[in-house]
Amino acid sequence: MADIIIYSSNYCPFCSRAKHLLDSKGLSYREIGVDGQPAVRAEMTRLAGRTSVPQIWINGTHVGGCDELLALDRTGKLDTLLAG
């Protein structure tokens, strides 16, 4: 099973869309909420080099945000990455 981490916000439609894709594939992931958590958001920014959510890692590889996740899925590369 792939190790997936997603930093997200409760009010972010892009976070919802990314989680919906992962859910539709039956994948488990660890969600880290950044709402009202400036230290957590700062850690995400340090790790990702970006301030926007979602920020997604699969098996230790930083995928990026929702658009990047969807692009990987469209090209078939997401399944390869998930396979590890």
C-alpha distance (Angstrom), angle and dihedral (degrees) to the residues before:
residue distance angle dihedral
M1 . . .
A2 3.79 . .
D3 3.79 120.4 .
I4 3.82 105.1 -125.6
I5 3.79 126.0 -179.8
I6 3.79 122.5 -176.4
Y7 3.79 124.8 -175.1
S8 3.79 106.9 -153.9
S9 3.77 149.4 161.0
N10 3.80 126.9 -131.4
Y11 3.81 91.6 -129.5
C12 3.79 99.1 47.4
P13 3.83 117.7 108.3
F14 3.80 90.5 -164.2
C15 3.81 89.8 55.7
S16 3.80 89.8 50.7
R17 3.79 91.5 49.8
A18 3.81 93.3 48.9
K19 3.81 91.9 48.1
H20 3.81 90.2 47.4
L21 3.81 90.1 56.1
L22 3.80 91.8 48.9
D23 3.82 90.9 45.9
S24 3.82 91.6 49.2
K25 3.81 88.4 57.1
G26 3.80 90.6 50.7
L27 3.79 92.3 -116.1
S28 3.77 126.4 155.3
Y29 3.77 118.5 -139.6
R30 3.77 140.1 174.0
E31 3.78 110.3 -117.6
I32 3.78 118.6 -155.8
G33 3.79 113.7 -165.9
V34 3.77 118.7 -145.1
D35 3.82 98.2 -173.0
G36 3.80 109.1 124.2
Q37 3.81 90.0 -7.1
P38 3.81 108.1 109.0
A39 3.81 92.8 170.3
V40 3.81 91.3 52.7
R41 3.81 91.8 47.7
A42 3.82 89.6 48.3
E43 3.82 90.1 52.1
M44 3.83 90.5 49.4
T45 3.82 90.0 49.5
R46 3.79 91.1 49.7
L47 3.81 92.0 49.7
A48 3.80 98.0 41.2
G49 3.78 102.1 29.8
R50 3.81 87.0 -132.1
T51 3.79 134.0 94.8
S52 3.81 99.5 -154.6
V53 3.77 126.8 92.9
P54 2.89 141.7 -94.1
Q55 3.77 102.1 48.0
I56 3.78 112.6 175.9
W57 3.80 134.4 -164.5
I58 3.79 124.3 -171.3
N59 3.79 118.1 -167.7
G60 3.80 89.6 -19.1
T61 3.81 94.5 -50.9
H62 3.79 116.5 119.3
V63 3.80 105.5 -128.0
G64 3.79 96.7 180.0
G65 3.78 124.8 -135.3
C66 3.77 138.2 -31.5
D67 3.80 95.7 -68.9
E68 3.78 92.1 52.9
L69 3.81 91.8 46.8
L70 3.81 91.6 51.1
A71 3.81 91.2 46.9
L72 3.80 90.6 52.7
D73 3.79 89.4 51.0
R74 3.83 93.5 48.6
T75 3.79 91.9 52.6
G76 3.81 94.6 44.5
K77 3.80 92.0 -116.6
L78 3.79 93.7 114.0
D79 3.80 92.8 68.6
T80 3.82 89.8 50.0
L81 3.80 91.0 51.0
L82 3.80 91.1 47.2
A83 3.79 90.7 52.3
G84 3.79 87.4 61.2
